[in-house]
Amino acid sequence: MPEPTEPLAPRQAAEIVVETIMQMVQEGRPLMQRVLPEDEQPVFWEHYPDNDARDVKNLGRWYYHVHPTGDRDKDEHGHFHLFLHRTQLDDDSGEWSEPANKSEKRANVVHIAGLSIDHSGIPRSWFVTNRWVTDEWLYPSQKVIDHLPLYNVDDTAEDRIVNRFLTAMVAMYRGEIADLLKKRDFKFSEIGVSPDNPDNWENKEHDVLASIPIDLDAKLEELGLA
């Protein structure tokens, strides 16, 4: 297996985010048009692509999907779910919960975060979810945080600009994603769920556990690029 790609520094990642957004603007093809089938309405809840976008070299994954109107914020078009592969963890023990169906094709995913996209194709927020939402291997936040630098999807078979954009967004926002994952764990404690009392990991009343808005201009200014 080839060696994984070196992690991006936040400023380097920000430069790629700007570059890829400019490419999309120049080509007149925003994120969703690069992910969804041409001239077709998206099927609610379907994964695009169907088997997820999988990076064979770096092992990261993503998919995009759209919730029905009324089941999403009115400003959202759809969102990406971003994953590490469980085999990327230095030690894959210590999980809090495991997939309901380990035989499923997506059974080895560890969810990093969701990335919400507005109707113009611009990122609007990051969010983290309960275990059942993506049927992931659920680990304590610190274990996921420690492995965030490994997230890279530059080499999936999907649109190259989308791949590079998602890799760079995670690298650019690693600190914020880490904070969200910690808030997720705090939310678990608030609703009284733990490895010894895991029922609420499957409770459908608890789906999105924490979120933060995205202000790309402010982030670029913070990194000295505005």
C-alpha positions, -999 to +999 in steps of 0.1 A: +000+000+000+014+035-009+025+058+019-002+083+031+001+119+020+017+143+045-009+164+064-016+200+053-008+229+076-038+252+082-024+281+061-015+258+033-050+242+035-066+277+033-047+285+001-061+253-014-096+262-002-093+296-020-079+280-051-106+253-054-134+278-047-120+301-074-118+271-098-155+263-091-165+299-097-146+302-129-161+270-142-196+279-130-199+245-113-205+247-075-199+218-052-233+201-055-232+201-093-199+182-091-213+156-068-249+150-080-260+134-113-264+160-141-299+170-150-314+149-122-331+159-089-313+143-059-330+114-042-335+124-006-312+104+018-293+087-010-255+087-008-236+104-036-216+086-047-236+054-040-207+035-024-191+066-009-160+083-023-131+062-010-094+072-012-075+040-017-042+056-009-051+076+022-083+057+032-104+087+040-140+088+027-169+112+021-204+112+007-229+140+000-267+138+005-298+159+007-325+158+033-361+166+025-374+201+029-386+204+065-359+180+077-331+205+071-324+242+076-339+263+048-305+277+039-290+242+034-289+225+001-272+193+015-242+182+034-211+161+033-203+134+058-165+129+063-148+098+076-116+082+087-113+045+081-110+025+113-078+010+102-062+045+102-063+045+140-030+036+157-049+014+181-085+006+171-095-006+206-113+015+231-145+021+211-175+033+229-199+016+205-198-002+172-219-004+141-254-019+143-245-041+113-208-048+110-214-067+077-225-035+059-201-021+033-196+011+053-190-007+086-155+005+092-161+043+093-152+067+120-172+100+115-152+132+117-179+158+111-206+169+087-201+199+064-233+218+055-235+235+021-258+263+011-277+266-021-248+285-038-224+257-029-207+276-001-199+259+032-222+272+060-215+251+091-198+221+106-217+197+128-212+164+147-238+136+151-249+108+172-235+073+165-266+060+147-266+088+121-237+073+102-236+039+118-200+045+128-174+030+152-178+056+179-146+065+198-139+091+225-133+125+210-096+126+218-089+095+198-106+110+167-089+144+173-054+127+174-060+113+139-076+143+122-043+151+104-046+118+086-078+128+068-071+131+031-094+123+002-074+138-027-073+105-045-109+093-046-124+085-081-147+115-078-143+151-089-107+162-082-117+197-070-142+184-046-116+160-032-090+187-027-115+211-012-127+186+014-092+176+024-082+212+028-114+222+047-107+196+074-070+207+077-080+243+078-106+237+105-089+210+126-091+231+157-128+238+153-136+202+145-117+191+176-138+215+197-170+201+182-160+165+190-153+175+226-188+192+227-202+160+213-188+140+242-201+166+267-235+163+251-234+126+257-227+132+293-256+157+294-281+132+281-268+105+304-252+082+279-219+063+284-203+030+274-221+015+304-254+031+294-254+034+256-291+036+248-291+072+238-265+065+211-294+049+193-321+074+204-335+091+173-343+122+193-306+130+194-291+134+160-270+166+156-252+171+189-232+202+182-226+227+153-207+258+145-213+283+116-186+288+090-173+323+081-147+317+054-137+354+052-130+355+090-111+323+089-089+334+060-082+367+079-073+347+110-047+328+089-034+359+073-049+354+038-075+381+037 
